[in-house]
Amino acid sequence: MSTLEILKALVDLQAIDLRIRDLEKDRQQIPSRLETFTSSLTSKRAELNEAKNQMDEAEMSRRMLESDLKAEKEKIKKWEARLNELKNNRDYQALSREIEGARKANLGIEDEILKKMQEIEDLKVVITQRQGDLDALDKQYQAEKVGLDERLASLNAKVAEEQKLRDVAKAVVSERWLNGYDNIRKRRDGMAVVAVLDEHCQGCHMGIPPQLYNRVLVGEEIETCPFCHRILYYAQALEQLPAAHAQ
């Protein structure tokens, strides 16, 4: 296998690897997009539950106040019945004052009950609104999930297809150059093989020595950039390779 053929195979392999990398990036974004929805749903549910708990507490407080009010009214009835039995004016006046104080206290309890009832009504409005927001977000999540599941299935199929192409491309490259290619690719963000143009490496854009540039143009040996250590090739030489094979 000639040097140009090895370079052409590595360039083809790199193109496949770059496509796989892009597909993997798209595939990795899907769980994070779903996580954004699930996080929002969790937050909305927590807000809804908080409002429901507040209403439960308000309902319990209202019932307790109503129970206290009922007990106080029963106590006043008993005092009023006893009041008619009292003969002593002093005792009569004292009990009358107790009754009056209890009635005023009951007015305060009734005010508290009204406040609790208003609080409960306000919370009902909040709960209805939050439930609607949660239902709308959940509906949006379900629709988004269907689309993302379809997208994921499509990406999985494309990655599988690219992997098959990669296996074919690897088969024509020796293990020596595959190992070298993989080592460079891991260090250079997936770009292990780059073109030269006007005596410059197109990977790091540094100028390369004229003698090295000329050797890359000829393509008799595989050369690497002295700065970024990527494998260098001359694009026009690879473009002419299929025609040379046909001849």
SVG drawing of the C-alpha trace seen along z (x, -y; Angstrom):
<svg xmlns="http://www.w3.org/2000/svg" viewBox="-83 -44 98 49">
<polyline fill="none" stroke="black" stroke-width="0.4" points="0.0,0.0 1.5,-3.3 2.0,-6.3 -0.7,-8.2 -3.1,-5.3 -2.4,-5.2 -3.0,-9.0 -6.2,-8.7 -7.4,-5.9 -6.6,-8.0 -8.3,-11.0 -11.4,-8.9 -11.2,-7.4 -11.0,-10.8 -14.0,-12.1 -16.0,-9.1 -14.7,-9.7 -15.6,-13.4 -19.1,-12.5 -19.4,-10.0 -18.1,-12.7 -20.8,-15.1 -23.5,-12.4 -22.3,-11.5 -22.5,-15.2 -26.1,-15.3 -26.9,-12.1 -25.4,-13.3 -27.6,-16.4 -30.8,-14.5 -30.6,-13.3 -29.8,-16.9 -32.7,-18.3 -35.0,-15.8 -33.4,-16.5 -34.3,-20.2 -37.9,-19.2 -37.9,-16.8 -36.3,-19.3 -38.9,-21.9 -41.7,-19.3 -40.2,-18.5 -40.1,-22.2 -43.7,-22.7 -44.9,-19.7 -43.1,-21.0 -44.9,-24.4 -48.2,-22.7 -47.7,-20.5 -46.6,-23.5 -49.9,-25.3 -51.9,-22.2 -50.1,-21.8 -50.8,-25.5 -54.5,-25.0 -54.6,-21.8 -53.1,-23.8 -55.5,-26.6 -58.5,-24.2 -57.3,-22.6 -56.8,-26.0 -60.3,-27.0 -61.9,-23.9 -60.0,-24.4 -61.2,-28.0 -64.8,-26.9 -64.5,-24.2 -63.2,-26.8 -66.0,-29.2 -68.7,-26.6 -67.2,-25.7 -67.2,-29.4 -70.8,-29.9 -71.8,-26.8 -70.0,-28.3 -71.8,-31.6 -75.2,-29.8 -74.4,-28.1 -73.3,-31.4 -76.5,-33.1 -78.6,-30.4 -76.8,-30.7 -77.1,-34.5 -80.9,-34.3 -80.3,-32.2 -78.0,-34.6 -79.5,-36.7 -76.4,-38.5 -75.9,-41.7 -72.2,-41.6 -72.0,-38.0 -74.5,-39.0 -72.3,-42.0 -69.1,-39.8 -70.7,-37.1 -72.1,-39.7 -68.7,-41.1 -67.3,-37.5 -70.1,-37.0 -69.4,-40.3 -65.7,-39.6 -66.4,-36.1 -68.6,-37.6 -65.9,-40.1 -63.4,-37.3 -65.8,-35.3 -65.9,-38.3 -62.2,-38.0 -62.4,-34.3 -65.1,-34.9 -62.7,-37.5 -60.0,-34.9 -62.3,-32.3 -63.2,-34.8 -59.6,-35.4 -58.9,-31.7 -61.8,-31.2 -60.4,-34.0 -57.0,-32.4 -58.4,-29.1 -60.2,-30.6 -57.0,-32.4 -55.1,-29.2 -57.7,-27.4 -57.0,-29.9 -53.3,-29.4 -53.6,-25.6 -55.8,-25.7 -53.3,-27.9 -50.3,-25.8 -52.1,-22.6 -52.8,-24.1 -49.1,-25.1 -48.0,-21.6 -50.4,-19.9 -49.3,-22.1 -45.6,-21.5 -46.2,-17.8 -48.0,-17.7 -45.1,-19.6 -42.6,-17.2 -44.5,-14.2 -44.5,-15.7 -40.8,-16.6 -39.9,-13.1 -41.6,-11.5 -39.6,-13.7 -36.4,-13.2 -36.9,-9.4 -37.4,-9.4 -34.3,-11.6 -32.3,-9.3 -33.3,-6.2 -32.3,-8.0 -28.9,-9.0 -28.3,-5.5 -29.0,-4.1 -26.6,-6.7 -23.9,-6.0 -24.2,-2.2 -24.0,-2.9 -20.9,-5.1 -19.3,-2.4 -19.7,0.1 -18.1,-2.4 -15.3,-2.9 -14.7,0.9 -14.3,1.0 -12.0,-2.0 -9.8,-0.6 -9.4,2.7 -7.2,1.1 -4.8,-0.6 -2.0,1.2 -2.1,1.4 1.0,-0.8 -0.7,-3.7 -4.0,-3.2 -2.3,-3.4 -0.4,-6.5 -3.6,-8.1 -5.6,-7.3 -3.0,-8.7 -2.8,-12.0 -6.6,-12.2 -7.1,-11.9 -4.6,-14.7 -5.8,-17.0 -9.6,-17.1 -10.2,-14.5 -8.0,-16.1 -5.0,-13.8 -4.6,-14.3 -4.5,-17.8 -3.7,-19.3 -0.8,-21.6 -1.3,-24.8 1.2,-27.5 3.9,-26.0 1.5,-26.1 0.0,-23.3 -3.8,-23.7 -4.0,-22.2 -2.0,-24.7 -1.5,-27.2 2.2,-27.4 4.7,-27.7 6.6,-24.5 10.2,-24.2 10.3,-24.3 12.1,-20.9 9.4,-19.3 6.7,-21.0 8.2,-19.7 8.4,-16.1 4.7,-16.3 3.9,-17.5 5.7,-14.5 4.0,-12.1 6.6,-9.4 6.8,-9.3 4.3,-10.1 5.4,-13.3 4.1,-15.1 4.0,-18.8 7.0,-19.7 4.7,-21.9 1.4,-20.1 2.7,-16.6 -0.4,-16.0 0.0,-13.8 0.3,-16.0 -1.0,-15.5 -1.3,-17.4 -5.0,-17.5 -4.4,-17.7 -2.2,-14.6 -5.0,-12.6 -7.6,-14.0 -5.5,-12.6 -5.1,-9.2 -8.3,-7.5 -7.4,-8.6 -3.9,-7.1 -5.5,-3.9 -7.7,-3.7 -4.8,-4.2"/>
</svg>
